[in-house]
Amino acid sequence: MMKDEKLKNGKLQFITHYTERYSYLDAAHMALEGGCRWVQLRMKDTSMEDIEPVALEMQSLCRQYGATFIIDDHVELAGKLHADGVHLGKKDMPIADARRILGKEYIIGGTANTLEDVLQHYEAGADYIGCGPFRYTTTKKNLSPILGLEGYTAIIRRMQEADIHLPVVAIGGVTIADIPAVMQAGVSGIALSGTVLHADNPTKEMRRIISLMENGE
């Protein structure tokens, strides 16, 4: 797949996190089986030695499903494994530096909470923005100020006024019930984690989410 095709998978993104019920690989497999075609491996507070074998297996799994595989934080690992890209938080390597290391063919996403964050990432060459949090979430430490629907609407409007065309993915505490209203706020996509993994049947929940996003039901 070319980079543009990989980016098209980003309307619905699944982000792994640790749970006592499922391993990182189990979680990714359920999301893929449910129809998601974008998986971000996020293993906070874990050594590179422990992340790499999981990343290799998850990348292989994503390729079986034709899914885009993104590694959180670790630019060098993304390059070493030839992952599809990397997602960088506010305290990670600057996007411009990551772009110099990885080149144009890799997807680079950045976390944003304000319009100023968005502008900075845009100028640095980001391919998409993970914008949030939508509401309080327990899966992320050091949470930025909550955006809510009004926050997304304001950021999207100001991006349009500035003629900035960059995919904005809502992230942080989004549930299936929130999806219609969040999408109406003008974002390009949704990133989910806990709302999928805490469901009784994560694979079935992912299918429900995809149906809602595609058909409004």
Secondary structure, DSSP 8 states (H G I E B T S, - for coil): --HHHHHHGGGEEEE----SS--HHHHHHHHHHTT--EEEE--TT--HHHHHHHHHHHHHHHHHHT-EEEEES-HHHHHHHT-SEEEE-TTSS-HHHHHHHH-TTSEEEEEESSHHHHHHHHHHT-SEEEE--SS--TT-SS-----HHHHHHHHHHHHHHTT----EEE-SS--GGGHHHHHHTT-SEEEESHHHHTSSSHHHHHHHHHHHHHH--
